[in-house]
Amino acid sequence: MSSYRLTNLVLPISVVVASAVGLLVLAGTNPWDPLQLIVEGSIGWPPFEAGKSAKVGDTVMVWVPIALASAGLIVTFNAGMWNIGIEGQIIMGAIAAAFVAREVSAPRPLLVLLTILAGAVGGLLWGLLVGVLRTAGGVNEIFGGLGLDFVAISFTTYLIIDPWARTGVASTSGTDIFPDAALLPSSSGTRLSLLAIAIALLAIGGVWILFRGTLYGLKLKAVGANLRSSFLMGIPTNRYLLGAFMICGALAGIGGTVQATGFHFKLIPAISGGYGFLAILVVLLARYQAFWVIPISFFFAMIAVGSSQLDLRLDLNSALGGVLQGVLVLSAMFGLGWAAYRTKRQLQEASGGDSG
Amino acid sequence: MKSRKRWLSTLAVFLSFALVAAACGDDSETTTTLDGGTDTTATPSAGAPDDFQIGIILVGPEFDRGYSQAHFEGAQYAIEQLGLPEENLISLDFVNPGDNPGLTPEGVAADMISQGADLVIFNSDDMRDGALAAAEQNPDIPMIWVSGDSAWADGKAYEAELTNLGNVWGQMIFGKMIAGCAAALTTETGELAYLGPLTNDETRRLVNSAYLGAQYCWENFRGESADSLDFTVTYIGFWFEIPGVTLDATQVVNDFIDGGSDVVLSGIDTTQALVRTGQRADAGESLWAVPYDFVDACQEAPGICLGVPYFNWGPAYLDIAQSVIDGTYTADWNWIAPDWSDINAVDSSVVGYGKGDGLSTENAADLDTFIAGLGDGSIQLYRGPLNWQDGSQFLGDGEVATDFQIWYSEQCLEGVVGACSINVFG
């Protein structure tokens, strides 16, 4: 292994390990125990041990929306767009799916398919709205997306508290549970849905293919790299930007469907779970590489599900899991950036030595 | 070469830090502990196995000086009375989808059971779906869904097949009547406000009880006419404020006060009504507040606190835990009355009322008379004629409400101003 590769690998890992250990020591605990408990609380210890199928199911079903949103964000990031509106797109997907789940009667396979399609359409339209604001209205996608996130959250609360309120109850705790026929099929006694996993993997694979083997992906990258040059080269940039938002919105919307019909089984105000924002970190860490979304988002899903063990078993506040997550992301990005900087310096020094 | 040395030295610093930090870490066993718990004897009482554990799932913060803290301390009391060490209480707070979207009550229950819990308590009405699912998944583990009605054979939502899931609730209707009375005795403007959580049968029941207590004392102790007392309720949408989701509780309190109310009663799980009212009072306004749930809640603003209707879950949890230990546990619905011989008896009364410094001596004496009347039955506030808020009849002349009628309060009473069903933001 060359020293450059060693730098790129070891330095970020060292920074991450040191940061995690430092944080946990500051929290007053042995660093190993929390990490082991997060694994145990999410997939069992040893991993995937018998009797932990429900936990594994929960973790996987948290992974699915993060992975789907991450896959979508790879598309918009490659198009040069910061799609902060991803949260709203997840939420609108969940709302659309909830509408179908509550209002449509059909055999289960058909109803499940309809909820997924509705979720995709809901997210797609909300994503398209961000794109239209960007391309036709000149509204920066960060501000437009953020504004639409708030609109989506408020709309969810309105639906839950008023037209979709439980009988005699007006609580932001959520709607009634959906009919069984609308719920994602799952393994007995768990939330684990093979259909949801398949959709997430297909989405990630599709995005990988999009940027590895299609002209559309290549042009999208070109748009992201330089919008004006792409336009001058004859690429209809607005259409490509709108397409990116639509793809991302559709995938996020399916993630919302999974949240509503595969995890909570109802619509709740926080239906997105903050997984859209989390997916932004995933994609940044994955450096827009679709494959790396799989393990990184699974790691975050493990923290989301397993961090309650910190409170249950170590009397540490479970919010420490979120802090740990943030510290790991920041330190990893710092480590990656530092490694890249050092590599560049080394290459420059080597180049200078050769020429001299 | 120089660059490589620098790289290695940097790496060495990081790894050294990691290793040193790891070496300095706490090597203690991974056990459950209680924050702030008092010392307990390590020797279990007779009949309490030393590995008996209670798991309690809290909807809000463990130390909210409100609803969740009352439950937590009740479970602590049970553990202490059983002579068990504090490690035998397993708790998790913030179990709600807003704070922990990846957690479910049934998932937390499964964790607690795998950790050895022999009894699992769900402390919120909001955990209905999770409690039912957990009870179904773990039929051999006794469970309690607090404030629920799944074990009430005559109730609307009886779950006969869940023989391991019981319900417990205190008759807080009396605590709220006392709170309403204290407010009516004190108000200078004749305008009372109630900060409601979400709307359901339980919260309407409590609003109605506070209103009835206020009306009684307004007429019988103050000698005022019934229609000269204003009683307004605004619901925020959940048991406690969730930024961006519920109404802003502090802003609602401001609106109450700006609208003329000088006493704010709280129905939410946290102390914002008392805190905000106290801040306004510190600025020179004549204001008072009545918090809810937790015995020491008045400490947040003692000078303007008229007292607090609170839950004292210890005796109820001890009875339930003892029945589990004895093997006599049955999944019952228990709506427990206060101990009228002393509603503040720590070892026997599930509902109490702790008077606050803001209550005058004269009003405190009237309040005692009122409490005595409730206790001996001479004051019966749920007696007709009473109408619902929409004008329809709730109780005919002389008719006394049954438990069923009070429990399932489908509307607020006539005279209460504010939306009590759906469309709480409207």
Interface residues (C-beta under 8 A of the other chain):
Chain A: S3 T7 V10 L11 S14 V15 V17 A18 V21 G22 L24 V25 G28 T29 N30 P31 W32 D33 L37 G41 G51 A54 K55 D58 V62 F150 I153 T157 Y158 I161 D162 A165 G168 V169 A170 S171 T172 S173 G174 I177 G189 H264 F265 K266 I268 P269 A270 S272 G273 G274 Y275 A301 A304 V305 S308 Q309 D311 L312 R313 L314 D315 S318 A319 R342 R345 Q346 E349
Chain B: S3 R4 W7 T10 L11 F14 L15 F17 A18 A21 A22 C24 G25 D26 D27 S28 T30 T31 T32 T33 L34 D35 I90 S91 L92 D93 F94 N96 P97 G98 N100 P101 G102 L103 T104 G107 V108 A110 D111 M112 S114 Q115 D126 D129 Q137 L198 T199 N200 D201 Y235 G237 F238 I242 G244 V245 T246 E410 S421 I422 N423 V424 F425 G426
